[in-house]
């Protein structure tokens, strides 16, 4: 999944907001919804505002079930 880093203050953790769009079943309007994921960032390379790709992985902690794949090197 692709999203934007909203917080990189924790050690080895980045909080990523993933936005999705869909058509409302009754109103037929396009609706945006977002969800935040805690992602493991081993190198502490993520920067706020950066677009990153995350993937599912084995649990690292209670909330961290995702890890950074790309975008953690500084392509803000």
Biotite code that builds the C-alpha atoms (Angstrom):
import biotite.structure as struc

atoms = struc.array([
    struc.Atom([0.000, 0.000, 0.000], chain_id="A", res_id=1, res_name="UNK", atom_name="CA", element="C"),
    struc.Atom([1.081, 3.546, -0.610], chain_id="A", res_id=2, res_name="UNK", atom_name="CA", element="C"),
    struc.Atom([0.649, 6.396, 1.843], chain_id="A", res_id=3, res_name="UNK", atom_name="CA", element="C"),
    struc.Atom([2.083, 9.540, 3.418], chain_id="A", res_id=4, res_name="UNK", atom_name="CA", element="C"),
    struc.Atom([4.157, 9.585, 6.611], chain_id="A", res_id=5, res_name="UNK", atom_name="CA", element="C"),
    struc.Atom([2.337, 11.684, 9.223], chain_id="A", res_id=6, res_name="UNK", atom_name="CA", element="C"),
    struc.Atom([4.705, 10.998, 12.137], chain_id="A", res_id=7, res_name="UNK", atom_name="CA", element="C"),
    struc.Atom([8.282, 9.714, 12.352], chain_id="A", res_id=8, res_name="UNK", atom_name="CA", element="C"),
    struc.Atom([9.033, 10.724, 15.936], chain_id="A", res_id=9, res_name="UNK", atom_name="CA", element="C"),
    struc.Atom([9.101, 7.233, 17.445], chain_id="A", res_id=10, res_name="UNK", atom_name="CA", element="C"),
    struc.Atom([12.201, 5.061, 17.290], chain_id="A", res_id=11, res_name="UNK", atom_name="CA", element="C"),
    struc.Atom([12.077, 2.627, 14.317], chain_id="A", res_id=12, res_name="UNK", atom_name="CA", element="C"),
    struc.Atom([8.380, 3.426, 13.733], chain_id="A", res_id=13, res_name="UNK", atom_name="CA", element="C"),
    struc.Atom([6.613, 5.574, 11.163], chain_id="A", res_id=14, res_name="UNK", atom_name="CA", element="C"),
    struc.Atom([2.881, 6.287, 11.158], chain_id="A", res_id=15, res_name="UNK", atom_name="CA", element="C"),
    struc.Atom([1.585, 6.179, 7.580], chain_id="A", res_id=16, res_name="UNK", atom_name="CA", element="C"),
    struc.Atom([-1.811, 7.514, 6.429], chain_id="A", res_id=17, res_name="UNK", atom_name="CA", element="C"),
    struc.Atom([-3.265, 5.504, 3.529], chain_id="A", res_id=18, res_name="UNK", atom_name="CA", element="C"),
    struc.Atom([-6.133, 7.133, 1.642], chain_id="A", res_id=19, res_name="UNK", atom_name="CA", element="C"),
    struc.Atom([-8.683, 5.272, -0.451], chain_id="A", res_id=20, res_name="UNK", atom_name="CA", element="C"),
    struc.Atom([-11.505, 6.504, -2.655], chain_id="A", res_id=21, res_name="UNK", atom_name="CA", element="C"),
    struc.Atom([-14.741, 4.758, -3.524], chain_id="A", res_id=22, res_name="UNK", atom_name="CA", element="C"),
    struc.Atom([-18.185, 5.549, -4.902], chain_id="A", res_id=23, res_name="UNK", atom_name="CA", element="C"),
    struc.Atom([-20.880, 5.905, -2.253], chain_id="A", res_id=24, res_name="UNK", atom_name="CA", element="C"),
    struc.Atom([-23.499, 3.179, -2.821], chain_id="A", res_id=25, res_name="UNK", atom_name="CA", element="C"),
    struc.Atom([-26.529, 5.477, -2.397], chain_id="A", res_id=26, res_name="UNK", atom_name="CA", element="C"),
    struc.Atom([-25.325, 9.006, -3.183], chain_id="A", res_id=27, res_name="UNK", atom_name="CA", element="C"),
    struc.Atom([-23.056, 7.939, -6.094], chain_id="A", res_id=28, res_name="UNK", atom_name="CA", element="C"),
    struc.Atom([-20.439, 10.496, -5.046], chain_id="A", res_id=29, res_name="UNK", atom_name="CA", element="C"),
    struc.Atom([-16.750, 9.753, -4.747], chain_id="A", res_id=30, res_name="UNK", atom_name="CA", element="C"),
    struc.Atom([-15.810, 9.534, -1.067], chain_id="A", res_id=31, res_name="UNK", atom_name="CA", element="C"),
    struc.Atom([-12.308, 9.664, 0.457], chain_id="A", res_id=32, res_name="UNK", atom_name="CA", element="C"),
    struc.Atom([-11.460, 7.675, 3.573], chain_id="A", res_id=33, res_name="UNK", atom_name="CA", element="C"),
    struc.Atom([-8.091, 7.340, 5.285], chain_id="A", res_id=34, res_name="UNK", atom_name="CA", element="C"),
    struc.Atom([-6.571, 5.001, 7.833], chain_id="A", res_id=35, res_name="UNK", atom_name="CA", element="C"),
    struc.Atom([-3.331, 5.204, 9.802], chain_id="A", res_id=36, res_name="UNK", atom_name="CA", element="C"),
    struc.Atom([-0.899, 2.296, 10.036], chain_id="A", res_id=37, res_name="UNK", atom_name="CA", element="C"),
    struc.Atom([2.135, 1.886, 12.314], chain_id="A", res_id=38, res_name="UNK", atom_name="CA", element="C"),
    struc.Atom([5.003, 0.685, 10.115], chain_id="A", res_id=39, res_name="UNK", atom_name="CA", element="C"),
    struc.Atom([8.412, -0.671, 11.146], chain_id="A", res_id=40, res_name="UNK", atom_name="CA", element="C"),
    struc.Atom([11.246, 1.576, 9.923], chain_id="A", res_id=41, res_name="UNK", atom_name="CA", element="C"),
    struc.Atom([14.526, -0.157, 10.809], chain_id="A", res_id=42, res_name="UNK", atom_name="CA", element="C"),
    struc.Atom([16.797, 2.648, 9.552], chain_id="A", res_id=43, res_name="UNK", atom_name="CA", element="C"),
    struc.Atom([14.716, 5.559, 10.937], chain_id="A", res_id=44, res_name="UNK", atom_name="CA", element="C"),
    struc.Atom([14.807, 6.948, 7.391], chain_id="A", res_id=45, res_name="UNK", atom_name="CA", element="C"),
    struc.Atom([11.197, 8.106, 7.044], chain_id="A", res_id=46, res_name="UNK", atom_name="CA", element="C"),
    struc.Atom([10.484, 11.849, 7.056], chain_id="A", res_id=47, res_name="UNK", atom_name="CA", element="C"),
    struc.Atom([7.109, 13.501, 7.678], chain_id="A", res_id=48, res_name="UNK", atom_name="CA", element="C"),
    struc.Atom([5.278, 14.322, 4.452], chain_id="A", res_id=49, res_name="UNK", atom_name="CA", element="C"),
    struc.Atom([7.132, 11.660, 2.476], chain_id="A", res_id=50, res_name="UNK", atom_name="CA", element="C"),
    struc.Atom([5.255, 9.186, 0.249], chain_id="A", res_id=51, res_name="UNK", atom_name="CA", element="C"),
    struc.Atom([6.191, 5.614, 1.126], chain_id="A", res_id=52, res_name="UNK", atom_name="CA", element="C"),
    struc.Atom([5.173, 2.059, 0.308], chain_id="A", res_id=53, res_name="UNK", atom_name="CA", element="C"),
    struc.Atom([4.355, -0.375, 3.112], chain_id="A", res_id=54, res_name="UNK", atom_name="CA", element="C"),
    struc.Atom([3.706, -4.110, 3.148], chain_id="A", res_id=55, res_name="UNK", atom_name="CA", element="C"),
    struc.Atom([2.316, -6.580, 5.649], chain_id="A", res_id=56, res_name="UNK", atom_name="CA", element="C"),
    struc.Atom([4.804, -8.491, 7.796], chain_id="A", res_id=57, res_name="UNK", atom_name="CA", element="C"),
    struc.Atom([5.043, -10.564, 10.961], chain_id="A", res_id=58, res_name="UNK", atom_name="CA", element="C"),
    struc.Atom([4.040, -8.606, 14.091], chain_id="A", res_id=59, res_name="UNK", atom_name="CA", element="C"),
    struc.Atom([6.806, -6.448, 15.565], chain_id="A", res_id=60, res_name="UNK", atom_name="CA", element="C"),
    struc.Atom([4.649, -5.179, 18.439], chain_id="A", res_id=61, res_name="UNK", atom_name="CA", element="C"),
    struc.Atom([1.013, -4.712, 19.448], chain_id="A", res_id=62, res_name="UNK", atom_name="CA", element="C"),
    struc.Atom([0.296, -2.198, 16.655], chain_id="A", res_id=63, res_name="UNK", atom_name="CA", element="C"),
    struc.Atom([3.122, -2.749, 14.142], chain_id="A", res_id=64, res_name="UNK", atom_name="CA", element="C"),
    struc.Atom([2.105, -5.313, 11.519], chain_id="A", res_id=65, res_name="UNK", atom_name="CA", element="C"),
    struc.Atom([3.488, -3.351, 8.549], chain_id="A", res_id=66, res_name="UNK", atom_name="CA", element="C"),
    struc.Atom([6.989, -2.429, 7.370], chain_id="A", res_id=67, res_name="UNK", atom_name="CA", element="C"),
    struc.Atom([8.419, 0.216, 5.056], chain_id="A", res_id=68, res_name="UNK", atom_name="CA", element="C"),
    struc.Atom([9.424, -1.145, 1.657], chain_id="A", res_id=69, res_name="UNK", atom_name="CA", element="C"),
    struc.Atom([10.418, 1.918, -0.358], chain_id="A", res_id=70, res_name="UNK", atom_name="CA", element="C"),
    struc.Atom([10.564, 5.655, 0.041], chain_id="A", res_id=71, res_name="UNK", atom_name="CA", element="C"),
    struc.Atom([12.596, 5.670, 3.234], chain_id="A", res_id=72, res_name="UNK", atom_name="CA", element="C"),
    struc.Atom([15.808, 7.059, 1.695], chain_id="A", res_id=73, res_name="UNK", atom_name="CA", element="C"),
    struc.Atom([14.885, 10.704, 1.340], chain_id="A", res_id=74, res_name="UNK", atom_name="CA", element="C"),
    struc.Atom([12.754, 11.141, -1.802], chain_id="A", res_id=75, res_name="UNK", atom_name="CA", element="C"),
    struc.Atom([10.421, 13.589, -0.094], chain_id="A", res_id=76, res_name="UNK", atom_name="CA", element="C"),
])
